[in-house]
Every structure is written in structure tokens, then in C-alpha cells.
Amino acid sequence: MAFWNWKKKKKEKKPDDAPEVSEQQERAASAQQETENIPEPLSEEELAAEHIIPKGKAEQKRYIHDCCEAVKECERQIEIAKAEYTGVTEYLTDIQKIDRISGEDRTSLMELCKRIQRLLQERNQYKNRTLTITERQVRRFDRYQDILIDEIKKMYQNEMYQKAIDSDIRNLEKEKKSLRKEQLEISDKQNALKGIAKGISLLIGSLVVLFILLYFNLDSNMTYPYVATLALAAVSATVIIMESNKNREMMTLSERKYNKAVELLNRTKIKYVNNVSVIDYNREKFGVKNAEQFENLWGEYCKTKEYERRFRENTEQLSKSNDALQRLLDSYDVRDTEVWLVQTYAIVDNREMVEIRHDLNQRRQKLREQIKYNTETKEDYMTHIKEIVEKSDFGEEIMNEILDR
């Protein structure tokens, strides 16, 4: 992907109302296409972890180790989400501190913000830009201008990773169904063998009874029939036992494969939920629908910042106003005063402040949901590990070996 060498768009002269209709149609078509391309999220039932009780020390040790790795992944995701949650909470706390400013300081605050806005508007009059990015989007990007390139790359990677996870989940579900079908077929074969064994046993018993009756009633020599019957019984028993052992071996192998598929599916589901949470959070955070739109807006944003750099004059009055605003906010213990230099519009207009607060609350909600999911998943795995350890004859030994690593 490329983030540079942006070409200037050529405009064709059209009637005043023609461009508006065209842009609306393009936006509608683009929104429809993007909606169609977004895969349907998996339900909570589909994402629920499936637990198994493996047999044998080696299988149990491997399975418990995998469960411990899943717990570590959940803890890592919780730490990341909590750190981001703390930053968002501090931002909301700053808003509350600003809202509590009253009296003469409130009047000074409003005058400073209006003066800064007026100076910025006067500076913007010198700009002659023909860009599609909105001022609101520019202000949003202003908060993260140092990390935008990295965030775009991450969003592309996360979207590609999401497609891979979707594919893995579908493939594992198919494999799981195939293995379950195979197990049912083996079970049917085993039941059929039982039926055949019963039938042969009944037949041999009937022949023995018949030979006894013939021997006593007709005084016939039944040696050869007896030998033939015993030979039939021996051959039948041998074949049935061999086939039965073969079916049991196939069933054991199939169960191992099925258990492995379930383990992989559970871990993939955790990755799915966390990756979807990260993608949704970043879309909300940067106000974009996907990485492609993010990249396009970033290009427009770069042009905007270039125009600002080119035409902006760092006047003494604007610098003094900014310093005065920072000092005033510092006196009320506002943690991040710099961000408000580009958001004076929100201090002046309560509706804008409500929008920012709403945006932050939505982000906190998404982070809470992610923390809740990972916490519940972690507890679920830990409970299951405890259950396996308690039920297993090698539980304590396995846990000691894993903890000693």
C-alpha cells in the first residue's frame, strides 16, 4: 500500500445541482458495497469455547498447556484494553474538570477559546483547498497525527488477519463435522458387528442343538458337522474381534483428531473476538469504515496539514492565547491541556462537548465488553483446568511440570 504521491483531482464544470446528485449516488453505492463486503459476525453461541476432557497423561498435559496459553492471551488482551481504558477515562475526567470551571475563570475561558477560534478562522481564510475530508475528521485526526501511519498499517493487517481467522474457523468447523460424521460411521460399524456376532452365535447354537437331536434320534455320526461348526465359530469370532479392534483404534484416533480440532477452534474463536473488538474500536476511534477509507482520508488529511503549514502564521497573539488557555486549564489540574488547543470549539459549544463525551463513552463501552469477554473466558479456562486436574490421576504432576517450565 502507498501513502504518498497523491495526485490532484481534475474537476469538470457541471451545473450546480449535478455534482450533489452524483456525490450522493456515489456515497450510497460505496456504503452499500462496503456493507456487502463486511462478513457477518459469529454469534455468541458459535464463539463459545468448547471444553473436553482428554484421556491419558500426555493428552491431558498438552491440553492443559494449551489452556494455560489461552489464559495468558486473555490476560494480555485485558492489560492492553485496561491501559487504553485508563487513557479514555482520563480524557473524560478532563472534560468534567473543564465543565466545573465557573465565575470569572469561566468567562476568561470562553473569551480565550473564542479568540483562538477567531484567529484560526482568519488563518483559514487564506486557504484555498479542494479536499473531501471534513473539518470534524481533521480535528479527530489531530489527536493522533503522530501515529496515523502505523494505525493504518495495523488496520490493514487486522482486516487481512480477520479474513484468515474467518477462513480458519469455517475450515475447523468443517473438519469437526467431518470427524463427528466419521465417529458415527465407526459406531454404526461396531453396532453392525455386534448384530452379526449375535446372529452367528444364534446360528451356531441352533446347529449344535440340531446336531444333538440328530445324534440321539438317528444315531448319526456328528463329528464332522461339529468340527465344521466349531471352525465356523472360530473363524467368525476371529474376524469379528479383528474388525472390532480395528474400529476401536479408528475411534480413538478420530477422537484425538476431534479434540485437537476443538482446541484449535476455541483458540481461534478467542483470536476472532479480540481481533473484531480491535477493528471495531479503531473504526470508532478514527471515524472510518475500513482501512481503505482510512488511507484515503489520511491522504486528504496530509494535504490539509500541508496547506496549514504553508499558509499558517504563528502569530504572537495566537501563541499568547494558547499559553493563557493552557495556564488556565493547568490551574484546574486538567491532565492533557494540549489537546484542548485544537478543541476549543467543544469548550464553546456544549453540543460538541456532548459529542466528544459520547464518543469516549462508546469507546469505553467497547473496552469494557472486551475486558469482560476476556475475563470470563479466562475464568472459564481456569475452572476447566481445575476440573481436569481434580479428575485426572496425573493432575498435580502435570501442573507441577507445567509450572516448572
Protein Blocks (a to p, Z undefined) as FASTA:
>chain_A
ZZehiacdddddddfklmmmmmmmmmmmmmmmmmmmpccdddfklmpccddddehjklmm
mmmmmmmmmmmmmmmmmmmmmmmmmmmmmmmmmmmmmmmpgcjllmmmmmmmmmmmmmmm
mmmmmpccddfbdfklmmmmmmmmmmmmmmmmmmmmmmmmmmmmmmmmmmmmmmmmmmmm
mmmmmmmmmmmmmmmmmmmmmmmmmmmmmmmmmmmmnopafklmmmmmmmmmmmmmmmmm
mmmmmmmmmmmmmmmmmmmmmmmmmmmmmmmmmmmmmmmmmmmmnopabfklmmmmmmmm
mmmmmmmmmmpccdfklmmmmmmmmmmmmmnopablmlmmmmmmmmmmmmlmmmmmmmmm
mmmmmmmmmmmmmmmmmmmmmmmmmmmmmmpmklmmmmmmmmmZZ
